[in-house]
Amino acid sequence: MSELVMNENEKQNGEAADDRQPSEMHRRQRGKNIAVAVVLFGMVVLFYVVAIVKIGGG
């Protein structure tokens, strides 16, 4: 969908899309990916700690 919108914008403007847009989009996506990775890592650590407590503490 976004590719279609970009192509329509290029047709209307008669020029290629701004070079900053893909880098800005990639920067935002990278930030989201890092946030998801941090949350996932936190959940793994939490499950590990809970498992150790259950096994060790009875």
Residue pairs with C-beta under 8 A, 6 or more apart in sequence:
6 17
9 17
10 16
10 17
